[in-house]
């Protein structure tokens, strides 16, 4: 009995050490991931001379001058139009993606079409095309149709870019919706729009939230099309950030302050929807 008890105690100690080691590794990786963001935040609170020192002066005095400059206190460019454009393009494109992806995912999961795996592969293959390969045709199309520097062109582009990945994600989420619920609604006379909005959408809400958040982040961070297809009227926040790199030099503190402000909507959306995001990303993992 003593030998068994000793072996059991030794196994428990090894399990505790293993658990502590994994926890320490997880905290280390988490800190490493957060370190660049914390460094950016700290640099944004320094003056330009302190931010430009090499090595960096960690103990330098903190100031909000860079944020005042970003919001135009020093007579610089007004960031609000760019932030509004990014919000418009991201929100409207995400809503359009959800409206289009939900019935498509329903047809591919709950009411599967013939050769639906080929359809899913086709959706995925559209993401394999390098973005820069389609830049010139889209630019010529926008020029000939008079849609250059138009925010609604970005809405259309972001919708088409995010739609394949949204259908792919939501297909796996909707596959877990009980078919018996849909059949019961059909027996009661419910039509497809009612089934999608009142039955499928509430059940698959975590997956829809995860899809919406990812589409919003992709749209908010996109810069290549926005840089080429917009000028002043439809300029987005990522394009606005490039204005801090000038021929006179790099305004590092102002750039970090602008990056913090531009990152806040994505961080806020992720924090607000973190429970839905975790549920959505894990939905369908266990059958």
Secondary structure, DSSP 8 states (H G I E B T S, - for coil): -HHHHHHHHHHHHHHHHHHHHHHHHHHHHHHHHHHHHHHHHHHHTS-HHHHT-SS--TTS---SHHHHHHTTTTS----HHHHHHHHHHHHHHHHHHHHHHHHHHHHHHTT--TTHHHHHHHHHHGGGS-GGGGHHHHHHHHHHTT-TT-HHHHHHHHHHHHHHHHHHHHHHHHTTS-HHHHHHHHHTT--HHHHIIIIIHHHTHHHHHHHHHHHHHHHHH--HHHHHH--STT--HHHHHGGGEETTEE-HHHHHHHHHHHHHHHHHHHHHTHHHHHHHHHTTS--
